[in-house]
Amino acid sequence: MSAVADEPAGDTGEKSHDRSTAAADRLLRVFARFVAIGYLCYFALLVPEILEVSALVARWWTPTAAVLMFGSGVALGFASFRGTVWMQRTATVNALAYVVMVALWFVAWNGTQIPQDQSLWFTAFPGLASLAAAVAWRPRRAFVVTILVRGDSVRRIELGKASQG
């Protein structure tokens, strides 16, 4: 945990961390835990859909995707107890894992028709990957990831449905 803001650092009497840095670290930890809880909730809600959609892809994709997404999301929550560096590394893995998972879906997709009224489970939460990016990166870079994951997942699903018709 970070040093207390009011403790002097050495003989100079300077504070080791100012109050705003300590507050920002606490806020980042709470935010990371919020994202991790979001992943747990989505997992609990989406298990039936994950199992149903597994018939559309190669056998390796569903467990790989679940570990990439939900495992790295929960790991972010645990990393929030380890410190800022751990959180940022884990959040980076989570944000990039979403992009990898969506890209691998087309590799694993067996061409089975997707009903028009059905969405794929991983399109339900691209925002969580964006929030993980916000934990890890500066706002401009996180915003770019937000645009990419939201647009990419929607575009890929529309392409998949269009190829059936």
trRosetta pair geometry for C-beta under 8 A, 3 or more apart (Angstrom, degrees):
i j d omega theta_ij theta_ji phi_ij phi_ji
1 83 7.6 -146 -83 -92 31 86
2 17 5.4 31 164 -30 121 166
2 21 7.5 -151 180 125 159 99
2 22 5.7 -161 94 -112 137 81
2 25 5.5 85 -12 77 143 172
3 7 5.8 -102 168 55 107 127
3 9 7.7 78 124 -82 164 100
3 16 4.0 -10 85 94 149 141
3 17 5.4 152 65 2 89 109
4 7 4.7 89 71 -13 96 108
4 16 7.8 71 62 49 47 116
4 17 7.8 177 103 48 14 105
4 22 7.8 36 -147 -107 31 151
5 15 5.9 14 -178 -173 59 131
5 16 7.8 -137 -122 60 31 75
5 17 5.4 -81 -100 89 67 83
5 18 6.2 44 -146 -174 106 21
5 19 4.7 66 -159 -80 161 62
5 21 7.8 154 -103 58 103 89
5 22 4.9 -96 -59 -8 111 147
6 15 6.9 -47 -115 -121 19 112
7 15 7.2 105 68 -141 47 68
7 16 5.9 -8 83 8 96 115
8 12 7.6 -172 -178 76 103 59
8 13 4.8 -49 -141 -137 129 42
8 14 6.8 102 -155 55 73 30
8 15 6.8 -70 -108 -88 43 45
8 16 7.8 108 163 -28 16 83
9 12 6.8 -11 84 56 79 101
9 14 5.2 -39 48 81 104 82
9 15 6.6 68 -8 160 101 12
9 16 4.1 127 -69 -74 116 78
10 14 7.5 7 51 41 91 89
15 18 5.7 98 94 -84 135 57
17 21 4.7 -122 -171 83 95 125
17 22 5.1 108 126 -54 126 93
17 25 8.0 -25 -171 -5 149 138
18 21 5.2 95 57 8 73 102
18 22 7.3 -143 97 -1 37 90
19 22 5.7 -58 -148 41 35 110
19 23 6.0 33 155 -19 69 108
20 23 5.6 -53 -143 40 32 111
20 24 6.1 35 155 -22 65 106
21 24 5.7 -53 -145 36 30 112
21 25 6.4 33 154 -20 63 104
22 25 5.7 -52 -149 34 31 113
22 26 6.5 31 153 -17 64 104
23 26 5.7 -53 -149 37 33 111
23 27 6.2 34 153 -19 66 107
24 27 5.6 -54 -145 38 31 113
24 28 6.2 35 154 -22 65 106
25 28 5.7 -54 -148 35 29 113
25 29 6.5 32 153 -20 63 104
25 84 5.9 -78 -131 -66 96 118
26 29 5.7 -54 -152 34 32 112
26 30 6.5 29 153 -16 66 105
27 30 5.8 -54 -147 38 32 109
27 31 6.1 35 152 -21 65 108
28 31 5.5 -53 -144 37 30 115
28 32 6.3 33 155 -21 64 104
28 80 7.9 -169 124 -131 72 96
28 84 6.5 41 101 -115 147 92
28 87 6.5 124 145 112 108 159
28 135 6.3 117 -163 -142 89 80
29 32 5.8 -53 -148 34 30 111
29 33 6.5 28 153 -16 63 106
29 80 4.5 121 -152 -172 73 102
29 81 7.8 94 -153 -71 116 38
29 87 7.0 -121 -99 -75 60 154
30 33 5.7 -56 -151 37 32 111
30 34 6.4 39 149 -24 65 104
30 80 8.0 140 -47 -170 18 142
31 34 5.5 -50 -150 32 32 117
31 35 6.6 33 152 -18 64 102
31 131 7.5 -148 172 178 98 103
31 134 7.5 -92 159 105 139 109
31 135 6.0 180 110 -92 113 97
32 35 5.7 -51 -152 34 33 112
32 36 6.5 34 150 -19 64 105
32 76 5.3 -139 -171 160 95 96
32 77 6.6 168 137 -96 85 40
32 79 6.9 -96 168 81 144 92
32 80 4.0 171 91 -81 127 119
32 87 4.9 -82 -90 -147 160 121
32 91 6.7 -96 -117 -69 104 118
32 135 5.1 93 -86 -130 88 146
33 36 5.5 -52 -147 37 35 114
33 37 6.3 36 154 -19 66 104
33 77 5.2 78 -122 -132 58 84
33 80 5.1 -116 -54 66 83 168
34 37 5.9 -55 -149 36 29 110
34 38 6.5 36 149 -24 62 105
34 131 7.8 -95 99 164 101 143
35 38 5.4 -52 -154 31 33 118
35 39 6.8 35 150 -19 64 99
35 73 6.7 -128 141 -155 88 88
35 76 5.8 -42 94 111 116 145
35 77 7.6 -158 78 -65 74 80
35 91 7.7 60 85 -115 161 101
35 94 8.0 111 145 124 132 162
35 128 6.0 131 -156 -158 87 85
35 131 4.9 -174 -102 114 115 121
35 132 5.6 140 179 -73 152 74
35 135 6.7 -93 0 -34 154 136
36 39 5.7 -50 -154 31 35 111
36 40 6.7 35 149 -17 65 102
36 73 5.7 152 -122 156 54 72
36 74 5.6 92 -158 -122 98 35
36 75 7.9 -155 -115 52 114 27
36 76 4.9 -161 -73 81 99 91
36 77 2.7 148 167 -53 174 106
36 78 7.7 149 -128 -10 155 56
36 80 7.2 -120 -12 -5 138 128
37 40 5.5 -50 -150 35 38 113
37 41 6.3 37 152 -18 67 105
37 77 6.9 107 -40 -94 62 134
38 41 5.8 -55 -147 38 31 110
38 42 6.3 29 156 -16 65 107
38 73 7.4 -104 80 -174 80 129
38 125 7.3 156 152 -151 107 131
38 128 5.1 -172 117 -110 130 119
38 131 7.4 57 44 60 159 152
39 42 5.8 -54 -143 39 30 110
39 43 6.2 35 156 -23 64 106
39 69 7.1 -176 -143 149 112 79
39 70 5.4 155 171 -132 108 62
39 73 2.9 143 -89 137 166 145
39 74 5.9 -130 96 -50 131 65
39 76 7.7 113 0 39 144 117
39 77 8.0 -137 43 -26 118 115
39 125 7.8 138 -102 148 59 157
39 128 6.1 136 -71 178 78 151
40 43 5.7 -55 -150 34 29 113
40 44 6.5 28 154 -18 64 105
40 70 7.7 104 -86 -157 42 100
40 73 7.6 -160 -36 117 59 117
40 74 6.4 87 -66 -91 91 98
41 44 5.8 -54 -149 35 32 110
41 45 6.3 22 156 -11 65 110
42 45 5.8 -62 -145 44 31 107
42 46 5.6 8 165 -5 69 122
42 70 7.6 -149 84 -98 99 99
42 124 6.6 161 -148 105 114 119
42 125 5.0 -10 -120 -50 156 155
42 128 6.9 -98 -15 -28 152 156
43 46 6.2 -71 -133 47 22 98
43 47 6.7 49 165 -57 62 86
43 66 7.7 90 -127 -153 107 94
43 70 4.6 75 -83 -122 128 138
44 47 6.7 -26 -154 -16 24 110
46 49 5.0 -64 -161 51 71 111
46 50 5.4 79 137 -33 90 99
46 121 4.7 110 -170 -154 125 119
46 124 6.4 -171 -89 45 131 153
47 50 5.6 -52 -141 33 29 115
47 51 6.5 27 161 -16 63 105
48 51 5.9 -59 -152 38 31 109
48 52 6.3 29 152 -19 66 108
49 52 5.5 -53 -144 38 35 113
49 53 6.0 27 160 -14 69 109
49 121 4.4 146 116 -82 115 109
50 53 6.2 -60 -143 42 25 104
50 54 6.6 43 152 -41 60 100
50 62 6.4 121 173 -156 91 108
50 66 6.6 70 -165 -84 145 113
50 121 5.1 -31 -76 -2 67 174
51 54 5.6 -40 -154 8 32 121
51 62 8.0 80 -102 -163 38 149
52 55 6.8 -48 175 11 41 107
53 56 5.4 -44 -172 23 63 118
53 57 7.2 28 145 0 80 107
53 62 7.5 152 93 -101 85 111
53 120 5.7 104 -134 -139 149 78
53 121 5.6 -142 11 -6 149 104
54 57 6.4 -76 -151 48 42 94
54 59 7.9 47 177 -124 102 48
54 61 7.8 175 -135 77 71 92
54 62 4.1 -2 -113 -67 104 153
55 112 6.8 -54 126 66 85 172
56 109 6.2 -21 149 -137 92 75
56 110 6.3 -164 177 34 42 93
56 112 4.8 -129 -124 60 71 120
56 114 6.7 39 -123 -84 148 90
56 120 7.9 -104 67 -110 154 110
57 61 4.1 -72 145 57 132 144
57 62 6.4 145 74 -44 123 84
57 105 6.7 -79 -102 -149 136 66
57 108 4.1 36 -166 131 104 108
57 109 5.5 -47 -101 -91 79 42
57 110 6.3 180 -113 -13 21 89
58 61 5.1 102 64 -15 79 105
58 107 8.0 -49 12 118 130 74
58 108 4.2 -112 26 -152 97 85
58 110 6.6 137 -56 -60 61 96
59 62 7.4 -59 -168 24 36 101
60 63 6.9 -74 -164 48 40 96
60 64 5.7 33 153 -19 76 123
60 108 7.0 -134 70 -117 82 123
61 64 5.7 -70 -146 44 28 111
61 65 5.7 25 163 -20 70 112
61 104 6.3 176 -129 134 100 108
61 105 6.8 104 -169 -110 138 51
61 107 7.9 166 -92 82 121 86
61 108 3.5 85 -64 -171 141 169
62 65 5.9 -54 -139 38 25 108
62 66 6.2 25 160 -20 62 108
63 66 5.6 -54 -143 37 32 112
63 67 6.3 28 160 -15 66 105
64 67 6.1 -60 -150 38 28 105
64 68 6.1 28 154 -19 65 110
64 101 7.7 177 120 -117 88 86
64 104 7.1 -79 108 126 133 157
65 68 5.6 -54 -143 38 30 113
65 69 6.0 12 165 -5 67 112
65 101 4.7 102 -130 -150 85 113
65 104 7.2 -162 -77 81 95 123
65 105 7.4 54 -90 -77 139 87
65 122 6.7 -82 180 -71 131 136
66 69 6.3 -65 -141 46 23 97
66 70 5.5 -20 -176 24 66 116
66 71 7.2 80 130 -20 62 95
67 70 7.1 -59 -108 56 17 80
67 71 4.2 6 -164 -4 57 140
67 72 7.8 76 148 -21 55 81
68 71 6.8 38 -19 44 8 104
68 72 6.1 -12 179 -3 40 121
68 97 4.1 -176 179 -177 95 116
68 98 7.7 165 137 -68 109 36
68 100 6.6 -128 -158 82 149 111
68 101 4.9 175 95 -70 144 115
69 72 6.6 -78 -152 40 10 97
69 73 6.2 6 158 -17 56 115
69 94 7.8 78 -142 -150 41 81
69 97 6.4 -174 -77 124 47 117
69 98 6.5 76 -106 -92 90 72
69 101 5.9 10 -52 -54 101 169
69 122 6.9 -141 -74 -120 157 103
69 129 8.0 -66 -131 -72 89 105
70 73 5.4 -54 -143 37 32 116
70 74 6.2 29 160 -15 67 104
71 74 6.1 -57 -147 38 27 104
71 75 6.2 31 152 -22 63 109
72 75 5.3 -49 -142 36 35 119
72 76 6.7 50 152 -31 61 94
72 90 6.7 176 -168 -174 80 80
72 93 5.2 -139 -145 115 130 103
72 94 4.1 175 133 -90 115 78
72 97 5.1 136 22 16 160 161
73 76 5.7 -45 -161 19 33 116
73 77 7.6 33 145 -15 59 96
73 94 5.7 107 -76 -133 56 131
73 128 6.6 8 -118 153 129 130
73 132 7.2 -102 -109 -74 74 135
74 77 5.6 -46 -164 27 44 114
74 78 6.9 39 144 -12 69 101
75 78 5.6 -54 -151 40 41 110
75 79 6.0 45 149 -24 70 106
75 90 5.2 -147 121 -152 100 126
75 93 7.7 -26 86 79 136 133
75 94 7.6 -173 63 -63 100 109
76 79 5.5 -52 -143 36 31 115
76 80 6.8 45 153 -33 61 96
76 87 6.7 67 -159 -145 74 70
76 90 4.7 172 -95 126 62 119
76 91 5.6 81 -123 -77 118 69
76 94 5.6 -20 -52 -32 126 150
76 132 6.2 -103 -95 -123 159 107
76 135 7.1 101 -161 74 125 166
77 80 5.8 -45 -159 15 33 116
78 81 6.2 -56 -172 27 44 108
78 82 7.2 36 139 -18 68 109
78 90 8.0 -172 67 -124 80 168
79 82 5.2 -59 -155 34 49 116
79 86 4.1 -158 -161 137 94 100
79 87 4.8 154 125 -86 108 50
79 89 7.3 -146 -151 63 148 85
79 90 4.0 -167 -20 5 164 151
79 91 7.7 -141 83 -30 146 76
80 86 7.9 -141 -55 95 20 105
80 87 5.3 63 -90 -95 58 116
82 86 3.8 4 93 37 123 164
82 87 7.3 173 64 -40 88 72
83 86 5.2 93 61 14 74 103
83 87 7.0 -137 103 -7 37 93
84 87 5.6 -57 -146 37 31 112
84 88 6.2 27 160 -18 68 107
85 88 5.9 -56 -146 37 28 108
85 89 6.4 26 157 -16 64 108
86 89 5.9 -58 -147 38 29 109
86 90 6.1 22 159 -13 66 112
87 90 6.0 -63 -145 43 27 106
87 91 5.9 25 158 -19 66 112
87 135 5.9 -103 155 165 104 120
87 136 7.7 -155 129 -84 72 67
88 91 5.7 -53 -139 39 28 111
88 92 6.3 35 156 -24 62 104
88 135 6.7 -156 -100 134 54 81
88 136 4.7 117 -155 -130 66 67
89 92 5.7 -53 -152 31 29 113
89 93 6.7 30 151 -17 63 103
89 136 7.7 140 -46 -123 12 110
90 93 5.6 -50 -151 34 35 113
90 94 6.4 35 151 -19 66 105
91 94 5.5 -52 -146 37 34 113
91 95 6.2 33 156 -19 67 105
91 132 4.4 -173 -155 -178 80 79
91 133 6.9 170 157 -79 101 20
91 135 3.9 -141 -116 84 160 114
91 136 3.7 -166 99 -50 112 101
92 95 6.0 -54 -144 36 29 107
92 96 6.2 17 161 -7 64 111
92 132 8.0 -157 -47 147 18 99
92 133 7.9 74 -106 -114 47 58
92 136 4.4 149 -60 -151 72 153
92 137 7.4 100 -94 -46 88 95
93 96 6.2 -67 -147 46 25 103
93 97 5.8 33 155 -31 65 112
94 97 5.5 -52 -141 30 27 116
94 98 7.0 35 159 -25 60 96
94 129 6.5 -158 141 -126 85 68
94 132 4.1 -95 96 -177 124 160
95 98 6.3 -49 -164 20 31 111
95 99 7.5 24 146 -10 59 103
95 129 5.2 119 -126 -179 54 80
95 130 7.4 88 -126 -91 101 23
95 132 4.6 -164 -59 98 84 105
95 133 3.9 103 -118 -71 146 83
95 136 6.2 -120 -1 27 136 140
95 137 7.8 -66 33 -3 171 117
95 142 8.0 -96 -125 -125 153 76
95 145 5.7 0 -179 -177 123 153
95 149 7.9 -113 -165 -48 75 144
96 99 5.7 -54 -158 36 44 111
96 100 6.3 42 147 -18 72 107
97 100 5.5 -55 -145 40 35 112
97 101 6.0 39 155 -25 68 106
97 129 7.7 -143 68 -122 75 113
98 101 5.7 -54 -146 34 28 112
98 102 6.5 25 157 -15 63 105
98 122 7.7 164 -150 -174 81 112
98 126 6.7 124 175 -132 140 68
98 128 8.0 163 -83 84 142 82
98 129 3.5 -24 -19 -107 162 151
98 132 7.9 148 -17 47 126 133
98 149 5.5 21 119 -130 129 133
99 102 6.1 -56 -150 37 29 107
99 103 6.4 27 153 -17 63 109
99 129 7.6 151 -33 173 70 149
99 145 7.8 -95 -51 -149 124 91
99 148 6.9 2 -103 128 119 120
99 149 6.2 -99 -76 -92 80 91
99 152 7.0 37 -128 82 80 161
100 103 5.7 -59 -148 39 30 111
100 104 6.1 27 156 -18 67 110
101 104 5.8 -58 -146 38 28 109
101 105 6.9 46 151 -39 61 93
101 122 6.3 -152 126 -143 122 153
102 105 5.6 -36 -158 5 36 118
102 122 6.4 -168 -85 126 81 137
102 149 7.4 159 -7 -142 151 76
102 152 6.0 103 120 124 152 112
102 153 5.2 -101 -121 -93 143 83
102 156 6.1 151 174 28 105 162
103 106 6.8 -57 -174 29 39 102
103 107 7.3 34 138 -12 66 108
104 107 5.1 -54 -154 38 51 117
104 108 5.8 37 152 -12 80 110
105 108 6.0 -68 -146 47 29 101
105 109 5.9 45 154 -46 68 101
105 120 7.4 77 -155 163 150 161
105 122 7.2 -146 -69 45 141 146
105 156 7.1 98 73 147 126 141
106 109 5.5 -30 -133 10 34 120
106 156 6.6 -112 -53 -160 116 118
106 160 7.6 -142 -101 -79 90 109
109 112 7.7 -133 -177 31 79 75
109 160 6.9 -121 -146 -125 164 126
113 164 4.8 107 -128 -142 87 136
114 118 5.9 -131 177 77 83 110
114 120 7.2 -48 -139 -58 141 96
114 157 7.7 -107 112 -161 164 82
114 160 5.9 45 12 129 139 114
114 161 5.7 -84 73 -88 113 79
114 164 6.7 -153 35 -30 72 153
115 118 4.2 77 66 3 96 112
116 161 6.5 98 -110 -155 64 128
119 123 5.2 -105 171 68 111 129
119 124 7.0 124 112 -62 126 81
119 157 6.8 18 -146 -167 76 155
120 123 5.2 90 67 -2 79 106
120 157 5.9 -152 15 -108 112 119
121 124 5.9 -40 -171 3 47 118
122 125 7.4 -80 -160 46 43 81
122 126 7.9 69 154 -66 72 77
122 153 6.7 -132 119 -141 91 129
123 126 6.8 -16 -149 -30 45 104
123 153 4.9 166 -110 153 79 119
123 154 6.7 108 -146 -81 118 57
123 157 5.7 -4 -72 -42 148 150
125 128 4.5 4 166 7 107 115
125 129 7.4 116 127 -12 80 83
126 129 5.6 -49 -163 34 51 113
126 130 6.5 53 141 -20 72 104
126 149 4.4 174 -168 136 111 103
126 150 4.9 159 107 -87 142 57
126 153 5.1 -157 -71 17 135 147
127 130 5.2 -55 -150 38 40 116
127 131 6.3 43 151 -22 70 100
127 146 7.7 31 -122 -138 57 94
127 150 7.4 44 -68 -83 65 106
128 131 5.5 -48 -146 34 36 112
128 132 6.5 41 151 -20 64 100
129 132 5.5 -49 -150 34 34 114
129 133 6.6 40 147 -22 63 101
129 145 7.3 -125 132 153 94 113
129 149 5.1 -153 87 -159 131 169
130 133 5.4 -48 -151 32 36 115
130 134 6.7 40 147 -22 63 100
130 142 6.7 100 -172 176 71 87
130 145 6.0 166 -116 108 69 95
130 146 3.9 66 -133 -101 129 83
130 149 6.0 -152 -58 53 90 132
130 150 7.2 6 -52 -41 137 101
131 134 5.3 -47 -152 30 38 116
131 135 6.9 44 147 -22 63 95
132 135 5.6 -46 -157 27 39 114
132 136 6.6 24 151 -10 66 110
133 136 5.8 -66 -148 44 34 105
133 137 5.6 -27 177 28 74 114
133 141 7.3 -138 174 119 109 82
133 142 4.1 151 125 -131 100 80
133 145 4.2 -166 -124 77 167 151
133 146 6.8 -146 62 -49 141 75
134 137 7.2 -71 -110 55 20 73
134 139 7.3 25 -129 -107 85 60
134 142 4.4 92 -83 -164 58 155
136 142 7.5 147 62 -87 76 104
137 141 4.1 -91 157 87 137 121
137 142 4.8 169 76 -54 103 85
137 145 7.4 115 43 -4 145 135
138 141 5.3 80 61 17 78 104
138 142 6.9 -155 91 -6 33 95
139 142 5.6 -63 -141 42 30 110
139 143 6.0 35 161 -26 68 106
140 143 5.7 -53 -150 31 28 113
140 144 6.8 30 151 -20 61 102
141 144 5.7 -49 -153 31 35 113
141 145 6.7 35 149 -16 64 103
142 145 5.6 -53 -152 37 36 113
142 146 6.4 44 148 -25 66 103
143 146 5.4 -49 -150 30 35 118
143 147 6.6 33 153 -17 65 102
144 147 5.9 -54 -153 36 32 109
144 148 6.3 30 151 -17 65 109
145 148 5.5 -57 -145 40 33 112
145 149 6.0 21 164 -12 70 108
146 149 6.5 -58 -138 40 23 98
146 150 6.1 14 166 -10 61 115
147 150 6.3 -63 -141 43 22 104
147 151 5.8 8 168 -5 62 120
148 151 6.3 -67 -139 47 19 100
148 152 5.4 16 168 -20 63 120
149 152 5.8 -52 -127 40 24 110
149 153 6.1 20 172 -16 61 109
150 153 6.6 -60 -146 35 20 101
150 154 6.5 9 161 -7 58 114
151 154 6.1 -66 -147 43 28 105
151 155 5.8 24 161 -18 68 115
152 155 5.9 -58 -139 40 25 108
152 156 6.1 24 162 -20 63 110
153 156 6.0 -53 -143 35 27 110
153 157 6.5 24 159 -16 62 107
154 157 6.1 -60 -151 37 29 107
154 158 6.3 27 154 -17 65 108
155 158 5.8 -57 -147 39 31 110
155 159 6.2 33 154 -21 66 106
156 159 5.6 -52 -148 35 31 113
156 160 6.4 33 152 -21 64 104
157 160 5.5 -51 -149 34 34 114
157 161 6.5 28 154 -13 66 105
158 161 5.9 -57 -147 40 32 106
158 162 6.0 33 154 -22 67 109
159 162 5.7 -56 -142 37 29 111
159 163 6.4 32 158 -25 64 105
160 163 6.0 -54 -150 29 28 110
160 164 7.3 28 151 -22 58 103
161 164 5.8 -55 -161 26 38 114
161 165 7.1 27 152 -17 67 108
162 165 6.1 -63 -154 32 38 107
